[in-house]
């Protein structure tokens, strides 16, 4: 049977898609890139914001419109929080809650009686990642979170922390490497909490991956800043660990962080960033900021702007606060007016863009190994490739048509910055 996989939201959702893809293929089913070609459509939804929930609903409807004959399977945070509503949605044939999503392929095959091919009939082929135009894989190392930040609905949807066995993670990485994957991203709801339920740790897991796999490029998805031990950045002396981490801050005012029930203060965060940059030249720190959290005063907002500028992030993910029923923040008084939130968001976007341009300008003149991902036609006889530097900056290069860069790592001189915030390079 032909299966199409789609995800919204976090890197963990992408990692789960990769797991499902491998499991479907192991049973002889084909992963297809186009919706109309599929017999089964699987959507991994998101509910981190009202906007994400809306996108999840709209995508369910669109998948059904594009292929009403296919079986539509919906999972993820939105499907778990609004299970009855999703189950009654036109075209949805099966809802798989987060608590059961590790067995999603088996559940789908049982529910729809998908035939299973003999093992010998299913020969290993190219990784399904390539079918979706990717050269990196997201590896799910854990699920759930033991903390309860007051704004977060995801912890409600995902439940308690559950770590994958180290041997299973190592095996998945080695399989992907054999299929030609060059880069992995370790993902989860609470990545830094890996091993909290098994007596292990993220530090120990990374040591094992470096020791027992040959994967050339290893990254981290979002990691809470309070999870990193004092010696964590010593790991980055191994060049296989890419010099970039996404450390979500959420606010530059300690008073707001307390209302959010965040476990890191601004001074501690600044020391962490300084250590990373001191130990690892060119280390890129990116972050999240929530605009307009309940009770955020003008003074607290000015503190956030000043703090963001002082740290100098390479990129910001900016979220306008939205009430999520079931979270403590939804019950807080002094909700910020929408007009104020919009104005603050515009100001922070402008600051974030300025900081990003400064960060990119600092890299011009350096030569770095770039993982080239995909190419498109340029001028006559030329092709334009895009890829990413070790510190996760996007770079573009123009080469002759006959030069094939896709899924290769090549030393590249960074020669300039394009208007759209992409580095220019020369292989």
TIPAZA-256503 format. One record per residue (C-alpha): z, y, x; chain; residue number from 1. Coordinates in steps of 0.05 Angstrom, whole numbers. Layout:
residues N
{{Z,Y,X},'A',NUM}
...
END
This chain:
residues 427
{{0,0,0},'A',1}
{{-10,72,21},'A',2}
{{51,116,26},'A',3}
{{54,192,35},'A',4}
{{119,223,61},'A',5}
{{139,296,52},'A',6}
{{203,334,72},'A',7}
{{232,402,58},'A',8}
{{289,435,96},'A',9}
{{327,411,157},'A',10}
{{309,370,218},'A',11}
{{351,313,190},'A',12}
{{303,308,132},'A',13}
{{246,302,181},'A',14}
{{284,250,221},'A',15}
{{294,209,159},'A',16}
{{220,212,145},'A',17}
{{206,183,213},'A',18}
{{255,126,200},'A',19}
{{223,111,133},'A',20}
{{154,114,163},'A',21}
{{172,62,215},'A',22}
{{203,17,163},'A',23}
{{144,20,115},'A',24}
{{96,6,172},'A',25}
{{138,-52,196},'A',26}
{{126,-84,128},'A',27}
{{51,-74,132},'A',28}
{{44,-11,91},'A',29}
{{2,48,113},'A',30}
{{26,120,121},'A',31}
{{-27,168,97},'A',32}
{{-30,244,110},'A',33}
{{-62,264,43},'A',34}
{{-29,263,-25},'A',35}
{{-90,240,-65},'A',36}
{{-97,178,-21},'A',37}
{{-27,151,-34},'A',38}
{{-1,96,-79},'A',39}
{{71,120,-68},'A',40}
{{94,192,-56},'A',41}
{{163,202,-24},'A',42}
{{195,271,-24},'A',43}
{{258,287,16},'A',44}
{{287,350,-18},'A',45}
{{332,407,5},'A',46}
{{385,448,-31},'A',47}
{{415,491,24},'A',48}
{{397,554,-17},'A',49}
{{373,570,-87},'A',50}
{{305,583,-57},'A',51}
{{304,513,-25},'A',52}
{{322,481,-92},'A',53}
{{266,520,-125},'A',54}
{{216,497,-72},'A',55}
{{239,426,-82},'A',56}
{{226,430,-157},'A',57}
{{158,463,-148},'A',58}
{{137,411,-96},'A',59}
{{156,354,-143},'A',60}
{{111,384,-196},'A',61}
{{54,396,-147},'A',62}
{{56,325,-119},'A',63}
{{52,298,-190},'A',64}
{{-6,344,-207},'A',65}
{{-45,324,-144},'A',66}
{{-36,249,-155},'A',67}
{{-8,231,-224},'A',68}
{{-26,158,-214},'A',69}
{{20,149,-154},'A',70}
{{93,129,-158},'A',71}
{{137,190,-143},'A',72}
{{202,177,-106},'A',73}
{{251,235,-96},'A',74}
{{311,236,-49},'A',75}
{{351,287,-8},'A',76}
{{403,339,-24},'A',77}
{{371,371,-85},'A',78}
{{358,302,-116},'A',79}
{{431,282,-102},'A',80}
{{462,345,-131},'A',81}
{{416,347,-192},'A',82}
{{403,273,-201},'A',83}
{{398,273,-277},'A',84}
{{352,334,-279},'A',85}
{{307,304,-225},'A',86}
{{304,236,-258},'A',87}
{{280,269,-323},'A',88}
{{226,310,-288},'A',89}
{{155,292,-308},'A',90}
{{124,242,-260},'A',91}
{{188,222,-223},'A',92}
{{193,147,-221},'A',93}
{{253,137,-176},'A',94}
{{312,179,-150},'A',95}
{{347,154,-87},'A',96}
{{413,191,-73},'A',97}
{{434,210,-3},'A',98}
{{486,154,-3},'A',99}
{{429,102,-9},'A',100}
{{373,136,28},'A',101}
{{379,93,91},'A',102}
{{353,35,49},'A',103}
{{299,77,14},'A',104}
{{238,37,38},'A',105}
{{270,-29,17},'A',106}
{{290,1,-51},'A',107}
{{219,27,-62},'A',108}
{{188,-39,-45},'A',109}
{{235,-76,-91},'A',110}
{{229,-27,-149},'A',111}
{{153,-25,-147},'A',112}
{{142,-96,-121},'A',113}
{{100,-72,-63},'A',114}
{{70,-132,-28},'A',115}
{{94,-145,43},'A',116}
{{43,-167,95},'A',117}
{{60,-223,144},'A',118}
{{87,-196,209},'A',119}
{{27,-221,248},'A',120}
{{-19,-182,203},'A',121}
{{15,-117,220},'A',122}
{{-6,-100,290},'A',123}
{{26,-41,325},'A',124}
{{-17,21,323},'A',125}
{{-10,95,336},'A',126}
{{56,127,315},'A',127}
{{56,155,245},'A',128}
{{78,220,276},'A',129}
{{8,230,302},'A',130}
{{-19,220,231},'A',131}
{{21,282,212},'A',132}
{{-3,320,274},'A',133}
{{62,315,314},'A',134}
{{79,297,385},'A',135}
{{154,298,377},'A',136}
{{201,255,335},'A',137}
{{265,273,299},'A',138}
{{319,220,311},'A',139}
{{374,215,258},'A',140}
{{438,202,297},'A',141}
{{489,214,241},'A',142}
{{498,238,170},'A',143}
{{551,277,133},'A',144}
{{603,328,156},'A',145}
{{680,328,157},'A',146}
{{684,404,155},'A',147}
{{679,447,93},'A',148}
{{649,515,109},'A',149}
{{658,554,45},'A',150}
{{584,570,36},'A',151}
{{556,501,49},'A',152}
{{531,456,-7},'A',153}
{{501,406,42},'A',154}
{{568,375,59},'A',155}
{{579,362,-15},'A',156}
{{510,330,-21},'A',157}
{{514,289,43},'A',158}
{{587,264,41},'A',159}
{{631,241,98},'A',160}
{{609,232,170},'A',161}
{{573,167,187},'A',162}
{{546,155,258},'A',163}
{{489,109,274},'A',164}
{{501,54,325},'A',165}
{{483,76,395},'A',166}
{{440,13,405},'A',167}
{{399,28,343},'A',168}
{{385,99,367},'A',169}
{{365,75,437},'A',170}
{{319,23,407},'A',171}
{{285,74,362},'A',172}
{{274,122,420},'A',173}
{{245,66,464},'A',174}
{{198,45,408},'A',175}
{{173,116,398},'A',176}
{{162,124,473},'A',177}
{{120,61,474},'A',178}
{{79,92,418},'A',179}
{{64,153,460},'A',180}
{{116,203,435},'A',181}
{{134,253,489},'A',182}
{{193,289,458},'A',183}
{{252,274,412},'A',184}
{{300,318,374},'A',185}
{{370,291,359},'A',186}
{{385,310,287},'A',187}
{{441,303,236},'A',188}
{{483,343,187},'A',189}
{{537,351,240},'A',190}
{{503,331,305},'A',191}
{{564,350,348},'A',192}
{{607,304,305},'A',193}
{{569,243,328},'A',194}
{{619,187,343},'A',195}
{{677,217,305},'A',196}
{{680,153,264},'A',197}
{{664,104,320},'A',198}
{{704,129,379},'A',199}
{{643,156,415},'A',200}
{{615,227,424},'A',201}
{{551,266,429},'A',202}
{{563,273,504},'A',203}
{{568,197,512},'A',204}
{{506,186,469},'A',205}
{{464,234,511},'A',206}
{{487,199,574},'A',207}
{{465,133,545},'A',208}
{{397,161,524},'A',209}
{{386,188,594},'A',210}
{{407,122,624},'A',211}
{{372,72,578},'A',212}
{{307,107,558},'A',213}
{{249,140,593},'A',214}
{{235,192,539},'A',215}
{{212,253,581},'A',216}
{{236,309,535},'A',217}
{{300,310,495},'A',218}
{{324,365,448},'A',219}
{{381,378,400},'A',220}
{{376,402,328},'A',221}
{{428,451,304},'A',222}
{{496,439,337},'A',223}
{{560,473,315},'A',224}
{{586,514,374},'A',225}
{{658,488,368},'A',226}
{{634,416,381},'A',227}
{{613,425,453},'A',228}
{{663,401,507},'A',229}
{{675,444,568},'A',230}
{{628,403,612},'A',231}
{{572,395,562},'A',232}
{{521,440,597},'A',233}
{{529,399,661},'A',234}
{{484,349,625},'A',235}
{{426,398,631},'A',236}
{{421,387,706},'A',237}
{{377,329,683},'A',238}
{{309,362,671},'A',239}
{{294,315,613},'A',240}
{{343,356,571},'A',241}
{{304,416,547},'A',242}
{{340,483,560},'A',243}
{{347,505,487},'A',244}
{{401,498,434},'A',245}
{{406,524,364},'A',246}
{{479,544,356},'A',247}
{{492,571,286},'A',248}
{{537,632,287},'A',249}
{{531,657,214},'A',250}
{{565,725,226},'A',251}
{{584,771,282},'A',252}
{{649,792,249},'A',253}
{{711,748,258},'A',254}
{{738,769,190},'A',255}
{{676,742,157},'A',256}
{{678,679,198},'A',257}
{{749,666,173},'A',258}
{{726,673,100},'A',259}
{{670,624,116},'A',260}
{{721,575,146},'A',261}
{{681,573,210},'A',262}
{{717,543,270},'A',263}
{{690,590,324},'A',264}
{{706,662,339},'A',265}
{{656,712,367},'A',266}
{{691,715,435},'A',267}
{{688,640,442},'A',268}
{{615,639,422},'A',269}
{{597,693,473},'A',270}
{{632,653,528},'A',271}
{{593,590,508},'A',272}
{{526,627,511},'A',273}
{{544,658,578},'A',274}
{{561,589,607},'A',275}
{{496,560,583},'A',276}
{{455,616,614},'A',277}
{{495,613,679},'A',278}
{{487,538,688},'A',279}
{{415,532,664},'A',280}
{{365,587,683},'A',281}
{{321,607,625},'A',282}
{{366,574,573},'A',283}
{{346,596,503},'A',284}
{{400,604,450},'A',285}
{{376,612,378},'A',286}
{{421,620,317},'A',287}
{{432,628,242},'A',288}
{{460,690,208},'A',289}
{{480,695,135},'A',290}
{{470,765,106},'A',291}
{{514,790,49},'A',292}
{{569,738,49},'A',293}
{{621,755,-6},'A',294}
{{664,814,13},'A',295}
{{621,834,73},'A',296}
{{637,907,84},'A',297}
{{595,960,118},'A',298}
{{641,956,178},'A',299}
{{634,880,183},'A',300}
{{559,886,177},'A',301}
{{556,937,233},'A',302}
{{598,889,275},'A',303}
{{547,834,263},'A',304}
{{489,878,283},'A',305}
{{523,900,347},'A',306}
{{544,829,364},'A',307}
{{474,800,353},'A',308}
{{445,853,398},'A',309}
{{497,841,452},'A',310}
{{484,766,454},'A',311}
{{408,774,453},'A',312}
{{383,712,416},'A',313}
{{314,684,429},'A',314}
{{304,674,354},'A',315}
{{344,683,290},'A',316}
{{342,644,225},'A',317}
{{364,696,174},'A',318}
{{391,674,106},'A',319}
{{409,721,48},'A',320}
{{473,693,17},'A',321}
{{463,659,-50},'A',322}
{{516,630,-95},'A',323}
{{518,554,-94},'A',324}
{{558,523,-150},'A',325}
{{609,474,-122},'A',326}
{{625,514,-60},'A',327}
{{688,555,-49},'A',328}
{{648,618,-32},'A',329}
{{620,617,-103},'A',330}
{{689,634,-129},'A',331}
{{703,691,-80},'A',332}
{{708,762,-106},'A',333}
{{669,822,-83},'A',334}
{{600,791,-85},'A',335}
{{551,837,-48},'A',336}
{{498,872,-89},'A',337}
{{428,845,-84},'A',338}
{{399,912,-62},'A',339}
{{450,916,-6},'A',340}
{{435,845,17},'A',341}
{{360,860,17},'A',342}
{{368,923,59},'A',343}
{{414,888,109},'A',344}
{{365,830,114},'A',345}
{{307,877,130},'A',346}
{{349,911,184},'A',347}
{{369,844,216},'A',348}
{{297,818,213},'A',349}
{{274,880,251},'A',350}
{{329,870,303},'A',351}
{{314,796,310},'A',352}
{{240,810,321},'A',353}
{{256,861,375},'A',354}
{{302,812,411},'A',355}
{{250,757,406},'A',356}
{{197,802,438},'A',357}
{{245,819,494},'A',358}
{{259,746,505},'A',359}
{{186,728,508},'A',360}
{{170,785,556},'A',361}
{{222,758,605},'A',362}
{{183,693,611},'A',363}
{{116,723,630},'A',364}
{{98,705,702},'A',365}
{{135,638,702},'A',366}
{{101,570,708},'A',367}
{{131,516,663},'A',368}
{{112,447,636},'A',369}
{{84,455,565},'A',370}
{{77,399,515},'A',371}
{{10,413,482},'A',372}
{{7,394,409},'A',373}
{{-58,408,375},'A',374}
{{-123,446,384},'A',375}
{{-172,485,341},'A',376}
{{-241,513,352},'A',377}
{{-245,579,389},'A',378}
{{-306,617,412},'A',379}
{{-370,578,427},'A',380}
{{-354,522,476},'A',381}
{{-279,534,474},'A',382}
{{-217,506,442},'A',383}
{{-149,539,430},'A',384}
{{-87,495,440},'A',385}
{{-15,511,422},'A',386}
{{47,479,449},'A',387}
{{119,492,469},'A',388}
{{154,509,533},'A',389}
{{219,472,552},'A',390}
{{260,528,522},'A',391}
{{221,522,457},'A',392}
{{177,583,461},'A',393}
{{109,576,429},'A',394}
{{50,585,476},'A',395}
{{-26,587,466},'A',396}
{{-82,573,515},'A',397}
{{-158,574,512},'A',398}
{{-196,519,548},'A',399}
{{-266,489,549},'A',400}
{{-283,442,492},'A',401}
{{-286,382,538},'A',402}
{{-214,392,563},'A',403}
{{-166,350,522},'A',404}
{{-94,374,523},'A',405}
{{-65,343,460},'A',406}
{{0,304,472},'A',407}
{{-1,319,547},'A',408}
{{51,358,588},'A',409}
{{17,406,635},'A',410}
{{42,459,683},'A',411}
{{24,526,652},'A',412}
{{28,598,677},'A',413}
{{54,645,623},'A',414}
{{10,706,628},'A',415}
{{27,750,568},'A',416}
{{53,758,497},'A',417}
{{8,760,436},'A',418}
{{22,807,377},'A',419}
{{44,750,332},'A',420}
{{100,731,381},'A',421}
{{65,674,417},'A',422}
{{61,669,492},'A',423}
{{-7,667,526},'A',424}
{{-17,615,580},'A',425}
{{-64,588,633},'A',426}
{{-62,514,649},'A',427}
END
